Amino acid sequence: MPVVQWVVKLGYTVEARDGELGTVREIFQGPTQSAQGIFFSTQPYMRVVQHGQPDLFIPFEEIVDVGEIKQVVYLKRRLDEIDALGWTSDPRNPASTPLPYFPRARSAAPAKPDAQGTVPPRARVESGAWTPGPEAPRPEPGKGVRLGDRFKPGDLIPVKGQYMCTVCRFRKHSRQMLEENPEGRFPSPHHPGAMWELEDLRP
């Protein structure tokens, strides 16, 4: 059982490290497990649904954080790990056969047209080339950093929160970064020349 008792509600979005998995449609207790005649408490699970994909049955022990304001559940795993973990198999039905899960790449945000109605071409993030947009950080009460502040790889992580790659907007929570680097520093850039930007999680 996880040390933290996460509060997950129906309708919350679930995100792996590299993409969205779907929406929480059910929360249930898994089957009681035993070893050498000793019974252990059950493990809570959430059933996550996404159109075009098999339902996922994810144990709460995989959660690293829950953003109540954005209603997002953050997981420690990546999309390509789902098949190996057997999340497409319902733990309440041990005889069920896991269905294959096909990860989808995160799609880029649609470009907004300019004053003449022209939509600019999509940025070539694969090449690492990028042009920083105008920075407009806003003060966050009680903290020494501002929402929208950008940090270089290797800098100390100033506050807990969600950070984004400035090239492709890939999200990564500080808890995930600390798991990979206990020294508390930002990881290497997600794209060449990119930085990590503190995301505004307020509605």
C-alpha positions as CSV (number, residue, x, y, z in Angstrom):
1,M,0.0,0.0,0.0
2,P,1.3,3.5,-0.7
3,V,2.3,5.7,2.2
4,V,0.2,8.6,0.9
5,Q,-3.5,8.0,0.8
6,W,-4.3,9.7,-2.6
7,V,-7.7,11.3,-3.1
8,V,-8.7,10.4,-6.6
9,K,-12.2,11.2,-7.9
10,L,-14.2,10.1,-10.9
11,G,-13.6,12.3,-13.9
12,Y,-10.0,13.1,-13.1
13,T,-7.5,12.9,-16.0
14,V,-4.7,10.4,-15.7
15,E,-1.2,11.2,-17.1
16,A,1.8,9.0,-17.5
17,R,5.2,10.6,-17.7
18,D,5.0,11.0,-21.5
19,G,1.3,11.3,-22.3
20,E,-2.3,11.2,-21.3
21,L,-4.0,7.8,-20.5
22,G,-7.7,8.8,-20.2
23,T,-10.3,9.6,-17.5
24,V,-11.1,7.8,-14.2
25,R,-14.4,6.1,-14.6
26,E,-14.3,3.7,-11.6
27,I,-12.5,3.3,-8.3
28,F,-12.5,-0.1,-6.6
29,Q,-10.6,-2.4,-4.1
30,G,-8.6,-5.1,-5.7
31,P,-8.7,-8.7,-4.5
32,T,-7.3,-9.6,-1.1
33,Q,-3.9,-11.2,-1.5
34,S,-2.3,-13.7,0.9
35,A,1.1,-15.4,1.4
36,Q,1.7,-18.4,3.8
37,G,-1.9,-18.1,5.1
38,I,-1.5,-14.4,6.1
39,F,-4.0,-12.1,4.4
40,F,-3.0,-8.6,3.4
41,S,-5.3,-5.6,2.9
42,T,-6.6,-5.0,-0.6
43,Q,-5.0,-2.6,-3.1
44,P,-7.2,0.3,-4.4
45,Y,-7.4,0.5,-8.2
46,M,-8.8,3.0,-10.7
47,R,-10.3,2.1,-14.1
48,V,-9.2,4.5,-16.7
49,V,-11.1,4.9,-20.0
50,Q,-9.9,6.4,-23.3
51,H,-11.7,6.2,-26.6
52,G,-10.0,3.7,-29.0
53,Q,-8.0,2.0,-26.2
54,P,-8.7,-0.9,-23.8
55,D,-9.7,0.1,-20.3
56,L,-6.7,0.3,-17.9
57,F,-6.8,-1.0,-14.3
58,I,-4.1,1.0,-12.5
59,P,-3.2,0.4,-8.8
60,F,-2.9,3.5,-6.6
61,E,0.7,2.6,-5.7
62,E,1.7,3.9,-9.2
63,I,0.6,7.4,-8.4
64,V,3.2,10.1,-7.7
65,D,0.9,13.1,-7.3
66,V,-2.7,14.3,-7.6
67,G,-3.4,17.8,-8.8
68,E,-6.8,18.6,-7.3
69,I,-7.0,22.0,-8.9
70,K,-6.4,20.6,-12.4
71,Q,-8.0,17.3,-11.5
72,V,-5.0,15.3,-12.8
73,V,-3.5,12.1,-11.5
74,Y,0.3,11.8,-12.3
75,L,1.8,8.3,-12.6
76,K,5.5,7.2,-12.3
77,R,5.3,5.1,-15.5
78,R,5.7,5.7,-19.2
79,L,3.3,4.7,-22.0
80,D,5.5,2.0,-23.3
81,E,5.5,0.2,-19.9
82,I,1.7,-0.4,-19.9
83,D,1.7,-3.7,-21.7
84,A,4.5,-5.2,-19.5
85,L,2.6,-4.1,-16.4
86,G,-0.6,-5.9,-17.5
87,W,-2.9,-2.9,-16.8
88,T,-5.4,-3.9,-19.4
89,S,-6.3,-7.0,-17.3
90,D,-9.0,-6.6,-14.6
91,P,-7.5,-7.8,-11.3
92,R,-11.1,-8.8,-10.2
93,N,-11.0,-11.4,-13.1
94,P,-7.7,-13.2,-13.0
95,A,-8.7,-15.4,-16.0
96,S,-9.0,-12.3,-18.3
97,T,-6.4,-12.0,-21.0
98,P,-4.6,-8.6,-21.2
99,L,-5.4,-6.7,-24.4
100,P,-2.6,-5.0,-26.3
101,Y,-2.2,-1.2,-25.6
102,F,-0.8,1.0,-28.4
103,P,0.7,4.2,-27.0
104,R,-0.2,7.4,-28.9
105,A,2.3,10.2,-29.3
106,R,1.2,13.5,-27.6
107,S,-0.2,15.7,-30.3
108,A,1.0,19.3,-30.6
109,A,-1.4,22.1,-29.5
110,P,-3.3,23.6,-32.5
111,A,-1.7,26.8,-33.8
112,K,-3.7,30.0,-33.4
113,P,-4.2,32.2,-36.5
114,D,-2.8,35.7,-36.6
115,A,-4.7,38.9,-37.2
116,Q,-5.0,38.1,-41.0
117,G,-6.3,34.6,-40.2
118,T,-3.1,32.8,-41.3
119,V,-2.1,29.8,-39.3
120,P,1.7,29.5,-38.9
121,P,3.4,26.2,-39.7
122,R,3.9,23.8,-36.8
123,A,7.2,24.1,-35.0
124,R,9.9,21.5,-36.0
125,V,10.5,20.3,-32.5
126,E,12.2,17.1,-33.7
127,S,15.2,19.3,-34.9
128,G,15.4,21.0,-31.5
129,A,15.0,24.4,-33.2
130,W,12.6,26.7,-31.3
131,T,11.8,30.3,-30.7
132,P,10.9,31.2,-27.2
133,G,7.5,32.9,-26.9
134,P,7.0,36.1,-24.9
135,E,7.5,35.4,-21.2
136,A,4.8,36.7,-18.9
137,P,5.4,35.2,-15.5
138,R,2.8,36.0,-12.8
139,P,3.5,36.1,-9.1
140,E,2.5,33.0,-7.1
141,P,1.5,34.0,-3.5
142,G,3.9,32.7,-0.8
143,K,6.6,31.5,-3.1
144,G,9.9,33.0,-4.3
145,V,9.4,32.1,-7.9
146,R,6.8,33.2,-10.5
147,L,4.5,31.1,-12.6
148,G,6.1,30.9,-16.1
149,D,9.6,31.2,-14.8
150,R,12.1,29.1,-16.8
151,F,15.0,27.1,-15.4
152,K,18.0,25.5,-17.0
153,P,18.8,21.8,-16.8
154,G,21.1,21.3,-13.7
155,D,19.5,24.2,-11.7
156,L,18.1,23.4,-8.3
157,I,14.3,22.7,-8.4
158,P,13.0,25.7,-6.4
159,V,9.4,24.6,-5.6
160,K,7.2,21.5,-6.0
161,G,5.1,21.7,-9.0
162,Q,4.7,20.8,-12.7
163,Y,7.2,21.9,-15.2
164,M,7.1,21.9,-19.0
165,C,9.6,21.6,-21.8
166,T,9.8,25.0,-23.5
167,V,9.9,23.3,-27.0
168,C,7.1,20.8,-27.0
169,R,5.2,21.5,-23.8
170,F,6.0,18.0,-22.4
171,R,5.0,18.0,-18.7
172,K,7.0,16.5,-15.9
173,H,6.2,16.9,-12.2
174,S,9.0,17.7,-9.7
175,R,8.2,14.5,-7.8
176,Q,9.1,12.5,-10.9
177,M,12.3,14.5,-11.4
178,L,13.4,13.9,-7.8
179,E,12.8,10.2,-8.2
180,E,15.4,10.2,-11.1
181,N,17.7,12.7,-9.5
182,P,17.7,12.8,-5.6
183,E,20.0,15.8,-5.7
184,G,17.0,17.9,-6.5
185,R,18.2,19.3,-9.8
186,F,16.4,19.7,-13.1
187,P,17.1,16.8,-15.5
188,S,18.7,17.1,-18.9
189,P,16.7,19.0,-21.5
190,H,13.8,17.2,-23.1
191,H,14.8,18.8,-26.4
192,P,18.2,20.4,-27.3
193,G,18.4,24.0,-26.0
194,A,15.1,23.7,-24.1
195,M,14.4,24.8,-20.6
196,W,11.9,23.8,-17.9
197,E,9.0,26.2,-17.3
198,L,6.9,26.3,-14.1
199,E,3.3,25.6,-15.2
200,D,0.3,27.5,-13.9
201,L,-1.9,24.8,-12.4
202,R,-4.6,27.2,-11.3
203,P,-7.9,27.0,-13.2
